[in-house]
Amino acid sequence: MVGGGIGGLATAVALRRVGWSVTVLERADAFEEVGAGISLMSNAITSLDVLGLGDAVRDGSRPQLGGGMRTPSGAWLSRLDGAAVERELGVNAVVLPRPQLLALLHGALPDESVITGATPSALVDDDHGVEVRYARAGQEGTLRPDLVVGADGLRSWVRAQRWPDAPAPVHDGSTAWRAITTAPVAPV
């Protein structure tokens, strides 16, 4: 697994649950308190239930009561009614701090399966499969996995290695504001 964010850690937990031995390479030197609040919609909660983490997420989160998207003039484009979602799907969306979700995912993996401070340097194909090379603390390490998952974000190093001619991400002009409050905010 190249990348120890939400997608990489969740995939690692899922693969371990079905019997795979997993190693996660994460560039950051440590998992720190980075990020603001995150909304997890009903399908994410259902997926976390499958991973055995749904109850822990619910215990540390608040239900998403409502929200939506507006035009620059303030007109509603779409709205979310949390109670209606729960009635329809049986599972409500929740909000929680992103670092809390990362800590739950990271805590579901053995310490030795996550290598922090690891910067990938090469994917080498040979007759035996693929070798992943990475630098850590001035030393080079190697892995010879059965599967390489690129979960290394928007500007993915893995994608650039495998598909160098793929177009780069393009900013679409959208902006998202995120915040964490100490008290619930009234739905709009």
N, C-alpha and C positions, 0 to 999 in steps of 0.2 A: 504494500500500500504506500503510494507516494502521496503524502499529505495527511496531516492529522487534524483537519478541521471537522466540522459536523459530519459531512459526507464520508470522509475517510474513516473516522472512528466508528460511525454507525455501520459502515460496510465491514470493517474489521470485526466488530461484535457479531454481526450476522454470520460471517464466514466461520468464526470460532464456534458459534452455536451449532453449526452443521458439521463440525469436526475438522476444519482446516486449521493448520498452524499458520499464524499471521504475524507479520512484522510490519509496523508502521514507521515510515521515515518522516519526521517532521523537522522543517528548517528551524523553527524557533528553538531557542535554548531551553525553554521551559513553557509549560502551559500556565499562562498568566491571566489575570482578570482583564480581558480585552473584549470590547464589544458592548453593545447596549441591549435593550430588550429585543426579544424575538417572538413572533407569533407562530405557533404550531397549529396548523389546521387539522381537522379531524383525521385525514388520511395519515398525517405524521404521527398522531397519537396512537392510531391503530397499529402503525408500523412499530412504534416504540413498545406497544403491548407485546408484539411478537418477539421483540428482543428481550423482553422481561424487564423493561425500564419504564413502562407506561405509568405504573402507580407512583414511582419515585418522581416522575415529571409532574404528575397531577398534584402530589403532596407539596411540591415546591413552586407551584404556579398559581395563577389566577385565571378564571374563565375569561375568554374574550367575549365581552358583553355586546360589542357592536363596533362598527367602524365602516370604512369605505374609502372611495377615491372621489376627489372633487376636481373640477376644472379650475383653472386659475381664477375665474370669477366667483367660485364657490358653489356652483351647481353640482349636484351629485351625479357621478357617472355610474357608480355601483355602491351598494350598501350591504353590510353583513349584519344579520340579526343572529347573535349567538344562541339565543333560546330556540329560534326556528331551526338552526343547524342541528342542535342537540335533539330536538323532536324528530327531525327527518332522518338523521344518521345514527342517533343513539350515542354519539360522542361529540363533545363540544371542543371547539378550538380553545387553546390556552395561550397565555403570555407568561414569559419568564425571562430572567437575565440569560443572555447567551453564554457567559462563563459558567453558569450553573449547569446548563445542558452539556457543555463540553466536559465539565468535571464528572457528570454522571456517566457519559460515554467512556471517558478515559478510565474511570474507576471500574468499569466492567471488563477491562482488559488487564492481564498480568503485566506488572511493571516491565518485565524483560521483553515484552512484545512491542514496546514503543521506544524508538530511538530518537531522542531530541537532538537538536543541533546538527542534524544530518542534511547536507545539501547534495542532492543528486548531481552526478557529473557525467554519467554515460549509461546508455542502454546498449549492450553489446549482444548481438545475435550470433550464435554459433550452432554447431551440430547438436548440442545438448539443450538448446532452448535459449533463454535470455539471461544475461548477467546484469544486475543493477549495481553500478558503482556510485559511491557517495563519499563526500569528505566530511570528517567530523573531528574537531579539535586538532587540525593539522595533519590528520592521518586519513588514509583512504581505506574504506571498508567495501566489502562486496557481499551481495546476496545472489542466490541462484533460485529464484522462486518458480513455482509452477504457473503463477499468474501474476501479472503486474496490473494494478489498478491505479490509474491517474486520478487522484482526488485532490489535486494541488491547485485548484482555484481557477479564477477567470483567465489569468495569463499562464496557463498550465505549461510547465516544462515538459511533462510527458507528451502532451499533445504536440508541442513543437518538435520533439524528437521523432515522433512517429509520423506526423503529418505536417512537415515543414511548410508546405504550400497552402495549408488551410488558412482562410482569411482570419485576421485578428479580430477580437471583439470590437464592436463599434458602439460608442456612447449614443443612446437614443434620445437624450435630452431629459430623461426622467430624473427626479431627485426624490429621495426618501429621507424623511426626518424621523429619527428614532430617539426615544428617551425612556428613562426609568423614573417612576415617581414613587414616593414613599407611601402614598395613599391612593386608593382607586380613583380614577377619573370618571366622571359621569358620562354615560354614552351620549353620542350626538345624534 
